[in-house]
């Protein structure tokens, strides 16, 4: 085996290798043939080599360009030194702020293409020379494209189109190398030649791969520090194999970030391509592909999609979801002239935007079905239907963050109508809403929901106090709406987590409180209700915690403060005096409305202690099942040395731990392990997890039914929310519960043994 090819070997960890592949086979290079046989059905040449490379820059500037930077960012990750087998992983290079910024470097000192020279300064594959980019002047453009014409007049070639022609030429040279010179896996060979003799260090066990550009700014609670699954490679080169079909096992590698399937005999891309949602670069050039599947729109992290020299005439509207796409390579296809002109006269982004704007409204998904958890529930028990939903504040719903969403579906005018329609249809007794701005609460939701008999309580985040009145109206916060015909609001309390923390005697002098907790102005809202019908009382909590993945300690502190204050308030509510005359609290009548005969209201129920009152704790916790927040709420305690605290100091929380007296469970755990399991509440590209909850006190409440998950078939072509049918990036969750019958302690009576004898003595 040639020395350059030997560097293509990748020592996969055993969990990633197909069954039956030994370490000895890996070392001898036989694993490459096994992997290709495992991945694809080849109709022609034997599946001789494949490579699992590490991540490179998503554009070809770093791969082919004259100025490719060698060193740390281009090393193969593996054991240091050339004597040991090195994995075929190369690190991503950071792309410049704009791809065109590198053009000046590429076009300095350009020489004419004489068909010779080495690739990227190497001469190992002289037959596969990739020419340097030509100047953008019309007289020097290659491939016969000096200029284009429109209406009989010459049209100036844009810089973007000139770059397209350069990449097209490179794809043709690569194709010639793989077919005429019988050297498949051109791109893996290219990297092996570039990195010959360079050794790197193995990835740490906690590395989950580089994140796509901009993902850290998308307000997603990534669990970066939680992952313990090692992944050493992100790239796969199956080019030049004569493949006619891509077999399903390929798409099990959902972590792939670059995939090369160029120079084969593929006639289509399977719908499963949508599973590779981490892809940044896909090269399917020089095949026989006639159309793209709509599922390509699921690959929203794509930065470059090369389809040179295929048979594509039209593009699916779903391609408009690829809002990060910088280069769509379509030269050499019989593409619709209007689409081609869009990219020739503008660029890839303008074509993607056109497809997004003209995308039709998709067919609505099937309705979310209620899932019955318990049947044969006594009709005498009072029922409570509660819904929680982060509705996505308008100021956060930008095209920069949600570029995959059509502008019409992202507009607040459209979303607010869809949200209110959803709330009308669900008809819950209690609504817990997050990210609802003050003016939106006052001017839209309050009057709209009043038509259904709701009254509301709202508090904005504390920063509103520091703003001018007009700006303060746009600050979001938490709101609780309740059916006033069923419930009387007895009390309401704001939990300002930062303010409470800095005023605690055990925390107010600690640096971590000021540096980490205080800058986050998250809040909670506690409401105390009484049922008009039964006199039962109930505590409802609505909160929205910090979202940043690096602030797991802050989320835990916020939750601990919430439960600590809830415990104290519940003690107060247990002693709350009963209402003397509930008839005095009557709903106001609308004009022309007559008061209906109401049943005699029951007297207020009384409670012995704080855990006897029915409790519902709802909201967006930005915390998954494996978080300390979930542990605290479900188990009732978190130890002071919990890993989420790290080395931070938070008074008694990190000295003694955190605990609360309530026995609570997440309502949706009843669906875990069933076909109706709820697998996410926040659905965006790269993140689909449960982070919203309805917690209930198990000693006082019982779940009867739950709102089921969204239509899974519909989601196969939906890269993320919001869209036309899901107006926020979170979905609403809803539970119907019953208040358990109370088991009052009975008075123990002394047994009566009849008249006592004269010898009886009483003390």
FIMI-499826 format. One record per residue (C-alpha): residue number from 1; z, y, x. Coordinates in steps of 0.1 Angstrom, whole numbers, plus 5000, padded with zeros to 4 digits. Each point is the difference from the previous one (the first is absolute). Example, Ala and Ser with C-alpha at 12.3 -4.5 7.8 and 13.67 -1.06 7.14 Angstrom:
# FIMI-499826
   pos     up   north   east
     1   5078    4955   5123
     2   4993    5034   5014
# end
This chain:
# FIMI-499826
   pos     up   north   east
     1   5000    5000   5000
     2   4991    5034   5013
     3   5028    5022   5012
     4   4992    5027   4974
     5   5000    4974   4972
     6   5033    4987   5012
     7   5016    5033   4992
     8   4989    4996   4964
     9   5025    4972   4994
    10   5029    5009   4979
    11   5032    4980   5001
    12   5008    5000   4963
    13   5036    4994   4990
    14   5002    4966   4984
    15   5007    5014   4964
    16   4966    5017   5001
    17   4980    4971   5014
    18   4983    4975   4976
    19   5016    4966   4998
    20   4992    4976   5027
    21   4993    5026   5028
    22   5021    4993   5030
    23   5011    5024   5027
    24   4979    4981   5024
    25   4969    5005   4979
    26   5008    5037   4998
    27   5003    5001   5038
    28   4967    4982   5005
    29   4982    5022   4976
    30   4994    4973   4974
    31   5020    5020   4975
    32   4971    5024   4996
    33   4977    4974   4986
    34   5028    4987   4977
    35   5007    5035   4987
    36   4964    5007   4991
    37   4997    4967   4983
    38   5031    5008   4980
    39   4988    5035   4991
    40   4963    4997   4990
    41   4972    4977   4989
    42   4973    5002   5026
    43   4965    4990   4991
    44   4984    5003   5034
    45   5014    5003   5035
    46   5032    4981   5008
    47   5031    5021   4995
    48   5008    5003   5037
    49   5021    5030   5006
    50   5021    5024   4981
    51   5025    5026   5010
    52   5030    5016   4986
    53   5001    5034   5016
    54   5025    5028   4998
    55   4994    5033   4984
    56   4974    5025   5013
    57   4990    5034   4989
    58   4984    4996   4965
    59   4970    5019   5012
    60   4976    4987   5027
    61   5006    5030   5023
    62   5029    4983   5017
    63   4981    4967   5002
    64   4965    5010   5012
    65   5004    5035   5012
    66   4996    5011   5036
    67   5034    5016   5000
    68   5020    4971   4987
    69   5035    5003   5014
    70   5013    4970   5018
    71   5036    4994   5008
    72   5030    4994   4977
    73   4981    5006   4967
    74   4972    4976   5009
    75   5020    4972   5014
    76   5001    4965   4986
    77   5035    4992   4989
    78   5012    4969   5017
    79   5018    4988   5030
    80   4995    5021   5031
    81   4976    4987   5026
    82   4967    4982   4997
    83   5013    4965   5007
    84   5015    4996   4965
    85   4981    4998   4968
    86   4999    5034   4984
    87   4998    5006   4962
    88   4969    5017   4988
    89   5019    5030   4987
    90   4992    5035   5010
    91   5019    5030   4988
    92   4987    5027   4977
    93   4991    5032   5017
    94   5009    5031   4981
    95   4970    5016   4985
    96   4994    5037   5005
    97   5007    5023   4971
    98   4963    5000   4991
    99   4975    4974   5012
   100   4976    5028   5009
   101   5024    5013   5026
   102   4990    4973   5024
   103   4963    5006   4997
   104   4999    5026   5027
   105   5013    4974   5025
   106   4975    4974   4989
   107   4971    5023   5004
   108   5007    5014   5035
   109   4979    4986   5027
   110   4979    4979   4977
   111   4973    4979   5017
   112   4969    4985   4985
   113   5002    4964   4988
   114   4982    4977   5025
   115   5013    4968   4985
   116   5023    4993   5029
   117   5035    5008   5012
   118   5033    4987   4989
   119   5021    5003   4969
   120   5028    5025   5004
   121   4995    5000   5038
   122   4998    4961   5002
   123   4969    4981   5009
   124   5012    4965   4988
   125   4977    5001   4970
   126   4970    5020   5011
   127   4978    4986   4972
   128   5023    5016   4975
   129   4999    5035   5012
   130   5011    5026   4975
   131   4983    5033   5007
   132   5020    5032   5002
   133   4997    5024   4971
   134   4969    5022   5001
   135   5002    5038   4995
   136   4998    5012   4965
   137   4967    5019   5006
   138   4972    4986   4979
   139   4978    4993   5030
   140   5025    4977   5016
   141   5012    4980   4970
   142   4992    4964   5003
   143   4988    4974   4975
   144   4971    5022   4989
   145   5022    5024   4980
   146   4991    5034   5015
   147   5006    5017   4967
   148   4999    4994   4963
   149   4980    5018   4974
   150   5008    5014   4966
   151   4972    5016   4979
   152   4976    4997   5030
   153   5023    5021   5023
   154   5020    4987   5029
   155   5037    4996   4993
   156   5025    5006   5028
   157   5018    4968   5009
   158   5038    5003   4997
   159   5023    4990   5027
   160   5014    4973   4978
   161   4966    4985   4994
   162   4991    5001   5036
   163   5032    4981   5007
   164   4989    4975   4973
   165   4967    4995   5018
   166   5018    4994   5033
   167   5023    4974   4985
   168   4970    4984   4984
   169   4983    4997   5033
   170   5031    4985   5016
   171   5002    4974   4971
   172   4964    4990   5007
   173   5007    4995   5037
   174   5031    4980   4992
   175   4979    4979   4976
   176   4974    4994   5027
   177   5026    4988   5024
   178   5015    4975   4976
   179   4967    4987   4986
   180   4974    5003   5028
   181   5024    4994   5029
   182   5021    4974   4980
   183   5033    5018   5008
   184   5020    5001   4968
   185   5034    5017   4996
   186   4985    5031   5016
   187   5029    5023   4991
   188   5026    4976   5014
   189   4980    4996   5032
   190   4998    5037   5002
   191   5037    5004   4999
   192   5006    4970   5024
   193   4977    5016   5025
   194   5016    5034   4997
   195   5036    4986   5003
   196   4993    4974   5027
   197   5030    4999   5024
   198   5022    5022   4978
   199   5032    4985   4988
   200   5024    5014   4975
   201   5034    4992   4986
   202   5006    4978   4969
   203   5007    5018   4968
   204   5036    5001   4989
   205   5009    4976   4972
   206   5005    5028   4975
   207   4966    5016   5004
   208   4979    4999   4969
   209   4970    5017   5014
   210   4990    5036   5001
   211   5000    5019   4968
   212   4968    5016   4986
   213   4995    5037   5005
   214   5020    5021   4976
   215   5020    4971   4985
   216   5033    5015   5012
   217   4993    5031   4978
   218   4994    4981   4968
   219   5036    5000   4987
   220   5004    4962   5002
   221   5032    4983   5009
   222   4985    4978   5027
   223   5024    4973   5013
   224   4988    5003   5036
   225   5033    4990   5015
   226   5004    4971   4977
   227   4971    4978   5010
   228   5007    4972   5024
   229   4966    4983   4998
   230   4982    5002   5033
   231   4963    5008   4999
   232   4981    5000   5033
   233   4964    5006   4989
   234   4982    5022   4974
   235   4963    4995   5008
   236   4975    4972   4995
   237   4965    4997   5013
   238   4977    4975   4981
   239   4968    5018   5009
   240   4968    4982   5010
   241   5009    4966   4986
   242   4973    4995   4974
   243   5025    4999   4973
   244   4987    4998   4964
   245   5034    5000   4982
   246   5034    5014   5008
   247   5025    4973   4990
   248   5032    5008   4982
   249   5024    4993   5029
   250   4988    5031   5017
   251   5015    5022   4974
   252   5035    4985   5005
   253   5002    5022   5031
   254   5009    5031   4979
   255   5014    5018   5031
   256   4965    5003   5015
   257   4991    5036   5010
   258   4966    4994   5015
   259   4974    4974   4989
   260   4966    4994   5016
   261   4977    4978   4980
   262   4967    5016   5012
   263   4968    4982   5009
   264   5005    4971   4977
   265   4981    4988   4969
   266   5024    5012   4974
   267   4984    5008   4966
   268   5031    5014   4984
   269   5036    5010   5007
   270   5024    4980   4979
   271   5024    5018   4977
   272   5029    4988   5021
   273   4991    5027   5025
   274   5023    5021   4979
   275   5030    4981   5013
   276   4996    5014   5034
   277   5016    5033   4991
   278   5010    5009   5036
   279   4964    5001   5012
   280   4990    5031   5019
   281   4967    4988   5014
   282   4975    4975   4984
   283   4967    4993   5016
   284   4976    4980   4978
   285   4968    5013   5016
   286   4968    4979   5004
   287   5006    4976   4971
   288   4981    4994   4968
   289   5025    5017   4977
   290   4985    5015   4969
   291   5030    5014   4983
   292   5037    5008   5006
   293   5027    4986   4978
   294   5021    5025   4980
   295   5031    4986   5018
   296   4989    5018   5031
   297   5018    5030   4984
   298   5033    4982   5006
   299   4996    5005   5038
   300   5012    5036   4999
   301   5010    5001   5036
   302   4964    4996   5012
   303   4990    5027   5025
   304   4966    4985   5008
   305   4978    4976   4981
   306   4968    4989   5017
   307   4973    4985   4978
   308   4969    5007   5022
   309   4969    4980   4994
   310   5008    4982   4967
   311   4983    5001   4966
   312   5023    5023   4982
   313   4984    5022   4973
   314   5030    5013   4982
   315   5037    5006   5006
   316   5028    4992   4976
   317   5020    5029   4986
   318   5031    4983   5013
   319   4989    5011   5035
   320   5013    5034   4989
   321   5035    4987   5005
   322   4995    4999   5038
   323   5013    5035   5005
   324   5008    4994   5037
   325   4965    4988   5008
   326   4984    5021   5028
   327   4968    4980   5006
   328   4980    4980   4976
   329   4971    4984   5020
   330   4971    4995   4976
   331   4969    5006   5021
   332   4976    4972   4998
   333   5006    4993   4963
   334   4977    5007   4970
   335   5027    5023   4986
   336   4994    5021   4969
   337   4985    5033   5014
   338   5025    5022   4982
   339   5029    4981   5016
   340   4984    5001   5034
   341   4992    5037   4997
   342   5037    5006   4992
   343   5011    4986   5033
   344   4971    5014   5020
   345   5005    5035   4988
   346   5037    4998   4999
   347   5022    4972   5014
   348   5018    4969   4990
   349   5028    5019   4984
   350   4976    5018   4977
   351   4984    4967   4989
   352   5034    4985   4994
   353   5011    5030   4979
   354   4968    4998   4980
   355   5007    4964   4991
   356   5036    5008   4992
   357   4990    5029   4977
   358   4974    4980   4982
   359   5020    4968   4996
   360   5003    4989   4964
   361   5033    4996   4983
   362   5009    4963   5005
   363   5007    4976   4971
   364   5037    5003   4990
   365   5023    4972   5012
   366   5016    4976   4976
   367   5032    5014   4984
   368   5033    4993   5018
   369   5017    4974   4979
   370   5037    4999   4992
   371   5017    4969   5016
   372   5028    4985   4979
   373   5029    4991   5022
   374   5024    4989   4973
   375   4994    4987   4965
   376   5023    4996   4970
   377   5020    5031   5008
   378   5023    5010   4973
   379   4987    5028   4977
   380   5035    5015   4998
   381   4999    5010   5037
   382   4988    5035   5008
   383   4967    5002   5019
   384   4991    5025   5027
   385   4965    5005   5013
   386   4998    5019   5033
   387   4970    5011   5021
   388   4999    5014   5035
   389   4969    5016   5017
   390   4991    5021   5029
   391   4972    5020   4984
   392   4987    5016   5033
   393   5005    5037   5001
   394   4968    5020   4999
   395   5006    5018   5033
   396   5001    4966   5018
   397   4968    4987   4983
   398   4976    5013   5026
   399   4965    4987   5009
   400   5012    4998   5036
   401   5026    4974   4991
   402   4982    4983   4970
   403   4964    5004   5012
   404   4990    4967   4983
   405   5008    5015   4966
   406   4972    5017   4981
   407   5009    5038   4997
   408   4999    4998   4962
   409   5026    4972   5000
   410   5021    5018   5025
   411   5001    5033   4981
   412   5033    5009   4984
   413   4983    5008   4967
   414   4988    4965   4997
   415   5030    4983   5015
   416   5026    5017   4978
   417   4982    4990   4968
   418   4998    4964   5012
   419   5037    5000   5009
   420   5011    5015   4967
   421   4978    4975   4981
   422   5017    4972   5019
   423   5034    5013   4992
   424   4992    5003   4963
   425   4987    4964   4999
   426   5030    4985   5018
   427   5025    5018   4976
   428   5030    4993   5022
   429   5035    5012   4990
   430   5006    5014   5035
   431   4974    5014   5024
   432   5009    5005   5037
   433   4973    5020   5017
   434   4997    5011   5037
   435   4978    5027   5016
   436   5000    5021   4969
   437   4998    5037   5007
   438   5021    5026   4982
   439   4971    5018   4983
   440   4984    4966   4991
   441   5033    4988   4984
   442   5004    5033   4981
   443   4964    5008   4989
   444   4984    4965   4996
   445   5023    4970   4998
   446   5028    5015   4980
   447   4978    5012   4971
   448   4978    4970   5001
   449   5029    4974   5000
   450   5018    5021   4974
   451   4974    4988   4975
   452   5014    4965   5005
   453   5036    5011   4997
   454   5009    5003   5036
   455   5023    5025   5016
   456   5001    5004   5038
   457   5021    5008   5030
   458   4985    5011   5033
   459   5011    5012   5034
   460   4976    5011   5028
   461   5007    4992   5037
   462   5025    5024   5015
   463   4974    5019   5021
   464   4990    5018   4967
   465   5031    5021   5004
   466   4986    5015   5032
   467   4967    5010   4985
   468   4987    5028   4979
   469   5000    4992   4963
   470   4963    4995   4998
   471   4999    4976   5029
   472   5032    4982   4988
   473   4982    4991   4968
   474   4977    4977   5019
   475   5028    4980   5018
   476   5002    4964   4988
   477   5031    4982   4990
   478   5014    4973   4977
   479   5000    5000   4962
   480   5016    4978   4973
   481   4987    5001   4964
   482   5018    4982   4972
   483   4994    4993   4963
   484   5024    5026   4984
   485   5000    4980   4968
   486   5016    4971   5018
   487   5021    5016   5027
   488   5024    5029   5005
   489   5002    5015   5035
   490   5036    5003   5009
   491   4997    5011   5036
   492   4975    5006   5029
   493   5006    5003   5037
   494   4978    5008   5030
   495   5004    4981   5032
   496   4988    5022   5029
   497   5003    4975   5028
   498   4997    5023   5029
   499   5025    5025   4987
   500   5025    4972   4991
   501   4996    4985   5035
   502   5006    5032   5020
   503   5031    5007   4979
   504   5017    4967   5006
   505   5030    5003   5023
   506   4989    4969   5020
   507   4964    5011   5004
   508   4998    5038   5001
   509   5004    5002   5038
   510   4976    4972   5009
   511   4966    5008   5015
   512   4981    4973   4981
   513   5009    5015   4967
   514   4985    5034   5010
   515   4970    4985   5019
   516   4990    4972   4976
   517   5017    5002   4966
   518   5001    5037   4994
   519   4963    5008   5004
   520   4992    4976   4972
   521   5005    5016   4966
   522   4999    4969   4978
   523   5021    4999   4969
   524   5014    4977   4973
   525   5007    5008   4964
   526   5028    4983   4980
   527   5001    5001   4962
   528   5027    4987   4977
   529   4989    4990   4965
   530   5015    4988   4967
   531   4982    4980   4974
   532   4999    5017   4966
   533   4997    4966   4983
   534   5027    4978   5017
   535   5021    5025   5020
   536   4992    4981   5032
   537   4999    5021   5031
   538   4977    4997   5030
   539   4994    5015   5034
   540   4964    5006   5012
   541   4992    5010   5035
   542   4966    5013   5012
   543   4993    5006   5037
   544   4973    5005   5026
   545   5009    4992   5036
   546   4984    5010   5033
   547   4966    4983   5006
   548   4997    5000   5038
   549   5001    4966   5017
   550   5019    5014   5029
   551   5029    5011   4977
   552   5014    4966   4989
   553   5035    5013   5009
   554   4995    5031   4979
   555   4989    4980   4970
   556   5031    4978   5004
   557   5023    5030   5002
   558   4984    5016   4969
   559   5005    4967   4981
   560   5036    4998   5012
   561   5007    5035   4989
   562   4984    4993   4966
   563   5021    4969   4994
   564   5032    5017   5013
   565   4995    5029   4976
   566   4990    4976   4972
   567   5032    4980   5004
   568   5021    5032   4998
   569   4981    5013   4970
   570   5002    4967   4982
   571   5038    5001   5003
   572   4999    5034   4984
   573   4976    4988   4972
   574   5023    4970   4993
   575   5027    5026   4990
   576   4976    5022   4981
   577   5014    5008   4965
   578   4982    4986   4970
   579   4979    5022   4978
   580   5021    5010   4970
   581   4971    5005   4976
   582   4965    4989   5009
   583   4987    5013   4967
   584   5004    5035   5015
   585   4974    4991   5026
   586   4968    4999   4980
   587   4964    5003   5010
   588   4983    5034   4990
   589   4975    4997   4972
   590   4964    5010   5004
   591   4985    5024   4974
   592   4995    4982   4967
   593   5019    4969   5012
   594   5027    4985   4979
   595   5030    4983   5016
   596   4999    4963   4994
   597   5030    4980   4991
   598   5016    4988   5032
   599   5024    4970   5002
   600   5036    5008   5006
   601   5003    5006   5038
   602   5023    4977   5018
   603   5031    5013   5018
   604   4998    5006   5038
   605   5007    4969   5020
   606   5027    5001   5025
   607   5001    4985   5035
   608   5028    4988   5022
   609   4984    5006   5034
   610   4969    5013   5017
   611   4982    4966   5002
   612   5002    4995   4963
   613   4975    5027   4991
   614   4964    4988   4998
   615   4981    5013   5031
   616   4963    5005   5008
   617   4990    5013   5034
   618   4963    5008   5002
   619   4975    5018   5023
   620   4978    5000   5030
   621   5020    4987   5029
   622   4972    4998   5026
   623   5017    4967   5011
   624   4988    4965   4999
   625   5018    4967   4993
   626   5011    4996   5036
   627   5016    5035   5003
   628   5036    5009   5003
   629   4996    5021   4968
   630   4991    4968   4981
   631   5028    4981   5016
   632   5026    5026   4991
   633   4989    5003   4963
   634   4997    4962   4995
   635   5028    4987   5022
   636   5025    5029   4996
   637   5006    5004   5037
   638   4984    5009   5033
   639   5018    4994   5033
   640   5006    5030   5023
   641   4979    4984   5028
   642   4969    4995   4978
   643   4968    5004   5020
   644   4988    5027   4977
   645   5028    5022   5011
   646   4988    4996   5036
   647   5021    5019   5024
   648   5006    5029   4976
   649   5034    5011   4989
   650   5008    5007   4964
   651   5038    5002   4996
   652   5016    4972   4980
   653   4966    4985   4992
   654   4995    4989   5036
   655   5037    4995   5007
   656   5010    4979   4969
   657   4967    4991   4983
   658   4988    5009   4965
   659   5009    4983   4968
   660   5001    5005   4962
   661   5018    4982   4972
   662   4970    4994   4976
   663   4983    4967   4995
   664   4963    5010   5000
   665   4966    4982   4999
   666   4964    5012   5001
   667   4985    4994   4966
   668   4968    4986   5015
   669   5016    4972   5020
   670   4996    4980   4968
   671   4962    4998   5007
   672   5003    4990   5037
   673   4983    4968   5007
   674   4981    5000   4967
   675   4963    5007   4994
   676   5011    5034   4985
   677   5019    5011   5031
   678   4998    5037   5007
   679   4987    5002   5036
   680   4998    5038   5003
   681   5009    5033   4983
   682   4983    5022   5026
   683   4963    4991   5005
   684   4980    5019   5027
   685   4978    4988   5028
   686   5020    4981   5025
   687   5032    5000   4979
   688   5008    4981   4969
   689   5037    4993   4996
   690   5028    5002   4975
   691   5020    5031   5007
   692   5009    5012   4964
   693   5028    4982   4982
   694   5020    4998   4968
   695   5035    4988   5010
   696   5024    4989   4972
   697   5036    4990   4998
   698   5000    4962   4994
   699   5034    4999   4983
   700   4990    5025   4972
   701   4962    4997   4997
   702   4974    4972   4996
   703   4963    5002   5006
   704   4979    4989   4969
   705   4964    5010   5011
   706   4981    5017   5028
   707   4967    5018   5002
   708   4977    4976   5019
   709   4979    5008   5031
   710   4966    5016   5000
   711   4968    4980   4995
   712   4995    4982   5034
   713   4963    4995   4994
   714   4995    5037   4995
   715   5017    5007   5033
   716   4975    4981   5020
   717   4977    5030   5000
   718   5027    5027   5000
   719   5009    5012   5035
   720   5030    5020   4989
   721   5016    5022   4973
   722   4996    5025   4985
   723   4968    4994   4981
   724   4986    5005   4965
   725   5023    4973   4985
   726   5031    5004   5022
   727   5008    5037   5003
   728   5026    4998   5028
   729   5004    4980   5032
   730   5030    4983   4984
   731   4999    4979   4969
   732   5026    5003   4973
   733   5025    4972   4995
   734   5019    4994   4968
   735   5027    4977   4988
   736   5015    4993   4966
   737   5036    4990   5002
   738   5029    4993   4975
   739   5035    5012   5003
   740   5022    4969   5002
   741   5026    4994   4974
   742   5034    5012   5012
   743   5026    4974   5008
   744   5033    5019   4994
   745   5031    4984   5012
   746   5021    4985   4973
   747   5037    5006   4997
   748   5020    4969   5009
   749   5025    4993   4973
   750   5032    4981   5006
   751   5002    4966   4983
   752   5022    4998   4969
   753   5023    4970   5001
   754   5018    5009   4968
   755   5037    5011   4996
   756   5020    4997   5032
   757   5031    4979   5002
   758   5034    5014   5008
   759   4997    4987   5036
   760   4967    5020   5007
   761   5004    5028   5024
   762   4975    5029   5001
   763   4995    5023   5030
# end
